[in-house]
Amino acid sequence: MEFFVILSLLTPFVIIGAIIANYIRIICNFGQVLADGVETEAVIVYKSQRRRRSFHRVIYEYQDPTGRVRRNGFDLFRSEYDKYQVGDRIQVVYSASQPHISFTKETVDQARQAQQR
């Protein structure tokens, strides 16, 4: 019984810790792309509508310099979701040192503009 009480008390801290770790990972990955990013073209291969969430997901694929196909995605508000269709080509920026890390060029450009201010 005592084990379950301790577990129920620790669970929120574990969840919050996992969320913080995820955000730190995203920030580090974004910094890597800003430092050594390579622009390329990607193709949207899948769109996922989530019924009860305010965000929808768009998945894209691109090739790294070795020819390996990489897959990543980004979340959009419902109002932006219809702007993209499967088969559309978009510009992305991936890390030269870690090609599996990528973000849309639009996002990277916005971050670079904010840094210059």
PyMOL commands that place a pseudoatom at each C-alpha (Angstrom):
pseudoatom trace, name=CA, resn=MET, resi=1, chain=A, elem=C, hetatm=0, pos=[0.000, 0.000, 0.000]
pseudoatom trace, name=CA, resn=GLU, resi=2, chain=A, elem=C, hetatm=0, pos=[2.782, 2.411, 0.912]
pseudoatom trace, name=CA, resn=PHE, resi=3, chain=A, elem=C, hetatm=0, pos=[4.403, 1.795, -2.480]
pseudoatom trace, name=CA, resn=PHE, resi=4, chain=A, elem=C, hetatm=0, pos=[1.303, 3.011, -4.328]
pseudoatom trace, name=CA, resn=VAL, resi=5, chain=A, elem=C, hetatm=0, pos=[1.078, 6.145, -2.197]
pseudoatom trace, name=CA, resn=ILE, resi=6, chain=A, elem=C, hetatm=0, pos=[4.711, 7.005, -2.972]
pseudoatom trace, name=CA, resn=LEU, resi=7, chain=A, elem=C, hetatm=0, pos=[4.161, 6.191, -6.646]
pseudoatom trace, name=CA, resn=SER, resi=8, chain=A, elem=C, hetatm=0, pos=[1.104, 8.446, -6.842]
pseudoatom trace, name=CA, resn=LEU, resi=9, chain=A, elem=C, hetatm=0, pos=[3.061, 11.287, -5.212]
pseudoatom trace, name=CA, resn=LEU, resi=10, chain=A, elem=C, hetatm=0, pos=[6.047, 10.918, -7.550]
pseudoatom trace, name=CA, resn=THR, resi=11, chain=A, elem=C, hetatm=0, pos=[4.118, 10.496, -10.811]
pseudoatom trace, name=CA, resn=PRO, resi=12, chain=A, elem=C, hetatm=0, pos=[3.446, 14.228, -11.382]
pseudoatom trace, name=CA, resn=PHE, resi=13, chain=A, elem=C, hetatm=0, pos=[7.141, 15.025, -10.870]
pseudoatom trace, name=CA, resn=VAL, resi=14, chain=A, elem=C, hetatm=0, pos=[8.182, 12.329, -13.335]
pseudoatom trace, name=CA, resn=ILE, resi=15, chain=A, elem=C, hetatm=0, pos=[5.720, 13.618, -15.940]
pseudoatom trace, name=CA, resn=ILE, resi=16, chain=A, elem=C, hetatm=0, pos=[6.840, 17.232, -15.485]
pseudoatom trace, name=CA, resn=GLY, resi=17, chain=A, elem=C, hetatm=0, pos=[10.477, 16.119, -15.691]
pseudoatom trace, name=CA, resn=ALA, resi=18, chain=A, elem=C, hetatm=0, pos=[9.806, 14.296, -18.966]
pseudoatom trace, name=CA, resn=ILE, resi=19, chain=A, elem=C, hetatm=0, pos=[8.082, 17.364, -20.437]
pseudoatom trace, name=CA, resn=ILE, resi=20, chain=A, elem=C, hetatm=0, pos=[10.994, 19.614, -19.433]
pseudoatom trace, name=CA, resn=ALA, resi=21, chain=A, elem=C, hetatm=0, pos=[13.519, 17.138, -20.871]
pseudoatom trace, name=CA, resn=ASN, resi=22, chain=A, elem=C, hetatm=0, pos=[11.610, 17.087, -24.166]
pseudoatom trace, name=CA, resn=TYR, resi=23, chain=A, elem=C, hetatm=0, pos=[11.643, 20.891, -24.417]
pseudoatom trace, name=CA, resn=ILE, resi=24, chain=A, elem=C, hetatm=0, pos=[15.370, 20.972, -23.654]
pseudoatom trace, name=CA, resn=ARG, resi=25, chain=A, elem=C, hetatm=0, pos=[15.951, 18.412, -26.421]
pseudoatom trace, name=CA, resn=ILE, resi=26, chain=A, elem=C, hetatm=0, pos=[13.966, 20.501, -28.910]
pseudoatom trace, name=CA, resn=ILE, resi=27, chain=A, elem=C, hetatm=0, pos=[15.878, 23.662, -27.967]
pseudoatom trace, name=CA, resn=CYS, resi=28, chain=A, elem=C, hetatm=0, pos=[19.232, 21.889, -28.355]
pseudoatom trace, name=CA, resn=ASN, resi=29, chain=A, elem=C, hetatm=0, pos=[18.193, 20.426, -31.720]
pseudoatom trace, name=CA, resn=PHE, resi=30, chain=A, elem=C, hetatm=0, pos=[17.029, 23.834, -32.919]
pseudoatom trace, name=CA, resn=GLY, resi=31, chain=A, elem=C, hetatm=0, pos=[20.337, 25.375, -31.856]
pseudoatom trace, name=CA, resn=GLN, resi=32, chain=A, elem=C, hetatm=0, pos=[22.158, 22.680, -33.832]
pseudoatom trace, name=CA, resn=VAL, resi=33, chain=A, elem=C, hetatm=0, pos=[20.174, 23.516, -36.985]
pseudoatom trace, name=CA, resn=LEU, resi=34, chain=A, elem=C, hetatm=0, pos=[20.812, 27.236, -36.505]
pseudoatom trace, name=CA, resn=ALA, resi=35, chain=A, elem=C, hetatm=0, pos=[24.551, 26.548, -36.142]
pseudoatom trace, name=CA, resn=ASP, resi=36, chain=A, elem=C, hetatm=0, pos=[25.136, 24.262, -39.132]
pseudoatom trace, name=CA, resn=GLY, resi=37, chain=A, elem=C, hetatm=0, pos=[21.881, 24.113, -41.052]
pseudoatom trace, name=CA, resn=VAL, resi=38, chain=A, elem=C, hetatm=0, pos=[21.653, 22.999, -44.672]
pseudoatom trace, name=CA, resn=GLU, resi=39, chain=A, elem=C, hetatm=0, pos=[18.618, 23.989, -46.721]
pseudoatom trace, name=CA, resn=THR, resi=40, chain=A, elem=C, hetatm=0, pos=[16.884, 21.383, -48.866]
pseudoatom trace, name=CA, resn=GLU, resi=41, chain=A, elem=C, hetatm=0, pos=[13.518, 20.534, -50.364]
pseudoatom trace, name=CA, resn=ALA, resi=42, chain=A, elem=C, hetatm=0, pos=[11.103, 18.165, -48.661]
pseudoatom trace, name=CA, resn=VAL, resi=43, chain=A, elem=C, hetatm=0, pos=[7.811, 16.595, -49.708]
pseudoatom trace, name=CA, resn=ILE, resi=44, chain=A, elem=C, hetatm=0, pos=[4.752, 16.363, -47.485]
pseudoatom trace, name=CA, resn=VAL, resi=45, chain=A, elem=C, hetatm=0, pos=[3.843, 12.691, -47.232]
pseudoatom trace, name=CA, resn=TYR, resi=46, chain=A, elem=C, hetatm=0, pos=[1.143, 12.602, -44.561]
pseudoatom trace, name=CA, resn=LYS, resi=47, chain=A, elem=C, hetatm=0, pos=[-1.306, 14.836, -42.714]
pseudoatom trace, name=CA, resn=SER, resi=48, chain=A, elem=C, hetatm=0, pos=[-2.876, 13.923, -39.386]
pseudoatom trace, name=CA, resn=GLN, resi=49, chain=A, elem=C, hetatm=0, pos=[-5.979, 15.634, -38.073]
pseudoatom trace, name=CA, resn=ARG, resi=50, chain=A, elem=C, hetatm=0, pos=[-6.467, 15.355, -34.356]
pseudoatom trace, name=CA, resn=ARG, resi=51, chain=A, elem=C, hetatm=0, pos=[-10.101, 15.759, -33.432]
pseudoatom trace, name=CA, resn=ARG, resi=52, chain=A, elem=C, hetatm=0, pos=[-9.939, 17.215, -29.961]
pseudoatom trace, name=CA, resn=ARG, resi=53, chain=A, elem=C, hetatm=0, pos=[-6.686, 19.109, -30.174]
pseudoatom trace, name=CA, resn=SER, resi=54, chain=A, elem=C, hetatm=0, pos=[-6.030, 22.557, -31.495]
pseudoatom trace, name=CA, resn=PHE, resi=55, chain=A, elem=C, hetatm=0, pos=[-2.957, 21.286, -33.367]
pseudoatom trace, name=CA, resn=HIS, resi=56, chain=A, elem=C, hetatm=0, pos=[-2.694, 19.027, -36.405]
pseudoatom trace, name=CA, resn=ARG, resi=57, chain=A, elem=C, hetatm=0, pos=[0.458, 17.274, -37.646]
pseudoatom trace, name=CA, resn=VAL, resi=58, chain=A, elem=C, hetatm=0, pos=[2.140, 17.403, -41.063]
pseudoatom trace, name=CA, resn=ILE, resi=59, chain=A, elem=C, hetatm=0, pos=[4.841, 14.833, -41.905]
pseudoatom trace, name=CA, resn=TYR, resi=60, chain=A, elem=C, hetatm=0, pos=[7.527, 15.472, -44.527]
pseudoatom trace, name=CA, resn=GLU, resi=61, chain=A, elem=C, hetatm=0, pos=[10.451, 13.576, -46.043]
pseudoatom trace, name=CA, resn=TYR, resi=62, chain=A, elem=C, hetatm=0, pos=[13.789, 14.787, -47.391]
pseudoatom trace, name=CA, resn=GLN, resi=63, chain=A, elem=C, hetatm=0, pos=[17.079, 13.235, -48.477]
pseudoatom trace, name=CA, resn=ASP, resi=64, chain=A, elem=C, hetatm=0, pos=[20.328, 13.838, -46.655]
pseudoatom trace, name=CA, resn=PRO, resi=65, chain=A, elem=C, hetatm=0, pos=[23.702, 14.014, -48.487]
pseudoatom trace, name=CA, resn=THR, resi=66, chain=A, elem=C, hetatm=0, pos=[24.153, 10.236, -48.243]
pseudoatom trace, name=CA, resn=GLY, resi=67, chain=A, elem=C, hetatm=0, pos=[20.842, 9.679, -50.047]
pseudoatom trace, name=CA, resn=ARG, resi=68, chain=A, elem=C, hetatm=0, pos=[19.074, 8.437, -46.944]
pseudoatom trace, name=CA, resn=VAL, resi=69, chain=A, elem=C, hetatm=0, pos=[15.435, 9.487, -46.709]
pseudoatom trace, name=CA, resn=ARG, resi=70, chain=A, elem=C, hetatm=0, pos=[14.671, 11.281, -43.457]
pseudoatom trace, name=CA, resn=ARG, resi=71, chain=A, elem=C, hetatm=0, pos=[11.217, 11.886, -42.012]
pseudoatom trace, name=CA, resn=ASN, resi=72, chain=A, elem=C, hetatm=0, pos=[10.092, 14.591, -39.643]
pseudoatom trace, name=CA, resn=GLY, resi=73, chain=A, elem=C, hetatm=0, pos=[6.996, 16.635, -38.942]
pseudoatom trace, name=CA, resn=PHE, resi=74, chain=A, elem=C, hetatm=0, pos=[5.557, 19.761, -37.442]
pseudoatom trace, name=CA, resn=ASP, resi=75, chain=A, elem=C, hetatm=0, pos=[2.372, 20.789, -35.693]
pseudoatom trace, name=CA, resn=LEU, resi=76, chain=A, elem=C, hetatm=0, pos=[0.006, 23.427, -37.019]
pseudoatom trace, name=CA, resn=PHE, resi=77, chain=A, elem=C, hetatm=0, pos=[-3.047, 25.242, -35.780]
pseudoatom trace, name=CA, resn=ARG, resi=78, chain=A, elem=C, hetatm=0, pos=[-6.259, 24.217, -37.506]
pseudoatom trace, name=CA, resn=SER, resi=79, chain=A, elem=C, hetatm=0, pos=[-6.323, 27.527, -39.372]
pseudoatom trace, name=CA, resn=GLU, resi=80, chain=A, elem=C, hetatm=0, pos=[-2.958, 26.722, -41.050]
pseudoatom trace, name=CA, resn=TYR, resi=81, chain=A, elem=C, hetatm=0, pos=[-3.524, 23.000, -41.627]
pseudoatom trace, name=CA, resn=ASP, resi=82, chain=A, elem=C, hetatm=0, pos=[-5.398, 23.304, -44.944]
pseudoatom trace, name=CA, resn=LYS, resi=83, chain=A, elem=C, hetatm=0, pos=[-2.561, 25.377, -46.411]
pseudoatom trace, name=CA, resn=TYR, resi=84, chain=A, elem=C, hetatm=0, pos=[-0.534, 22.156, -46.890]
pseudoatom trace, name=CA, resn=GLN, resi=85, chain=A, elem=C, hetatm=0, pos=[-1.432, 19.132, -49.036]
pseudoatom trace, name=CA, resn=VAL, resi=86, chain=A, elem=C, hetatm=0, pos=[0.195, 15.728, -49.433]
pseudoatom trace, name=CA, resn=GLY, resi=87, chain=A, elem=C, hetatm=0, pos=[2.674, 16.016, -52.298]
pseudoatom trace, name=CA, resn=ASP, resi=88, chain=A, elem=C, hetatm=0, pos=[3.437, 19.695, -51.673]
pseudoatom trace, name=CA, resn=ARG, resi=89, chain=A, elem=C, hetatm=0, pos=[7.100, 20.651, -51.648]
pseudoatom trace, name=CA, resn=ILE, resi=90, chain=A, elem=C, hetatm=0, pos=[8.429, 22.725, -48.775]
pseudoatom trace, name=CA, resn=GLN, resi=91, chain=A, elem=C, hetatm=0, pos=[11.831, 24.037, -47.801]
pseudoatom trace, name=CA, resn=VAL, resi=92, chain=A, elem=C, hetatm=0, pos=[13.437, 22.583, -44.672]
pseudoatom trace, name=CA, resn=VAL, resi=93, chain=A, elem=C, hetatm=0, pos=[16.755, 23.077, -42.920]
pseudoatom trace, name=CA, resn=TYR, resi=94, chain=A, elem=C, hetatm=0, pos=[18.558, 20.075, -41.431]
pseudoatom trace, name=CA, resn=SER, resi=95, chain=A, elem=C, hetatm=0, pos=[21.695, 19.847, -39.318]
pseudoatom trace, name=CA, resn=ALA, resi=96, chain=A, elem=C, hetatm=0, pos=[24.814, 19.040, -41.363]
pseudoatom trace, name=CA, resn=SER, resi=97, chain=A, elem=C, hetatm=0, pos=[26.319, 17.153, -38.434]
pseudoatom trace, name=CA, resn=GLN, resi=98, chain=A, elem=C, hetatm=0, pos=[23.077, 15.366, -37.496]
pseudoatom trace, name=CA, resn=PRO, resi=99, chain=A, elem=C, hetatm=0, pos=[20.923, 15.145, -40.646]
pseudoatom trace, name=CA, resn=HIS, resi=100, chain=A, elem=C, hetatm=0, pos=[17.990, 13.507, -38.840]
pseudoatom trace, name=CA, resn=ILE, resi=101, chain=A, elem=C, hetatm=0, pos=[17.317, 16.844, -37.102]
pseudoatom trace, name=CA, resn=SER, resi=102, chain=A, elem=C, hetatm=0, pos=[15.305, 19.292, -39.211]
pseudoatom trace, name=CA, resn=PHE, resi=103, chain=A, elem=C, hetatm=0, pos=[12.864, 22.167, -39.036]
pseudoatom trace, name=CA, resn=THR, resi=104, chain=A, elem=C, hetatm=0, pos=[10.936, 24.068, -41.678]
pseudoatom trace, name=CA, resn=LYS, resi=105, chain=A, elem=C, hetatm=0, pos=[12.865, 26.901, -43.310]
pseudoatom trace, name=CA, resn=GLU, resi=106, chain=A, elem=C, hetatm=0, pos=[10.098, 29.288, -42.306]
pseudoatom trace, name=CA, resn=THR, resi=107, chain=A, elem=C, hetatm=0, pos=[10.645, 28.445, -38.629]
pseudoatom trace, name=CA, resn=VAL, resi=108, chain=A, elem=C, hetatm=0, pos=[14.429, 28.754, -38.928]
pseudoatom trace, name=CA, resn=ASP, resi=109, chain=A, elem=C, hetatm=0, pos=[14.145, 32.092, -40.750]
pseudoatom trace, name=CA, resn=GLN, resi=110, chain=A, elem=C, hetatm=0, pos=[11.844, 33.450, -38.038]
pseudoatom trace, name=CA, resn=ALA, resi=111, chain=A, elem=C, hetatm=0, pos=[14.343, 32.431, -35.352]
pseudoatom trace, name=CA, resn=ARG, resi=112, chain=A, elem=C, hetatm=0, pos=[17.247, 34.029, -37.228]
pseudoatom trace, name=CA, resn=GLN, resi=113, chain=A, elem=C, hetatm=0, pos=[15.291, 37.274, -37.608]
pseudoatom trace, name=CA, resn=ALA, resi=114, chain=A, elem=C, hetatm=0, pos=[14.499, 37.270, -33.892]
pseudoatom trace, name=CA, resn=GLN, resi=115, chain=A, elem=C, hetatm=0, pos=[18.198, 36.778, -33.078]
pseudoatom trace, name=CA, resn=GLN, resi=116, chain=A, elem=C, hetatm=0, pos=[19.118, 39.848, -35.128]
pseudoatom trace, name=CA, resn=ARG, resi=117, chain=A, elem=C, hetatm=0, pos=[16.825, 42.113, -33.107]
for i in range(1, 117): cmd.bond("trace and resi %d" % i, "trace and resi %d" % (i + 1))
show_as sticks, trace
zoom trace
